[in-house]
Amino acid sequence: MHTLSLNIEDSFFPHFKAMLDALAKEHKIEIIEEYDYENHYPQSVVVNSIEEVRLRAQNALERVNAGEFVTSQEYEARIEKAIAQYKTDSSSFIDEAHYAEHVATLKETLTKKYAHH
């Protein structure tokens, strides 16, 4: 077997990950490194004081009021649009037997992505 290290564009990553997961289940590839997000996270999410929590909450409210976040309806529309686009883009190389699995993986990934915006 060969080993390969890649940098993948953020917008393409959900599609790529879904393909890798399918290949791993078919034993065509082996994913040898999983990133430990639970123990490795950006320092920007670490909170050191109650005052910092208050400041971040105030900043978040200001961003919401400025329209930087989407409504739950817009969020759902974005998820559905991404899934529809994924189905269109990937229909030529993913068979129907694996489609539902890929959509579930994509929806989970997009949910994580948009939940932070």
Residue pairs with C-beta under 8 A, 6 or more apart in sequence:
1 30
3 32
8 16
13 109
14 82
14 86
14 105
14 106
14 109
14 110
14 113
15 86
15 89
15 90
15 106
17 105
17 109
18 86
18 90
18 101
18 102
18 105
18 106
18 109
19 90
19 94
19 102
20 29
20 31
21 101
21 102
21 105
22 94
22 98
22 101
22 102
23 29
24 30
24 31
25 101
47 53
47 56
63 69
68 117
69 117
70 78
70 114
70 117
75 114
78 110
78 114
79 107
79 110
79 111
79 114
82 106
82 110
83 103
83 106
83 107
83 110
86 102
86 103
86 106
87 99
87 103
90 102
94 102
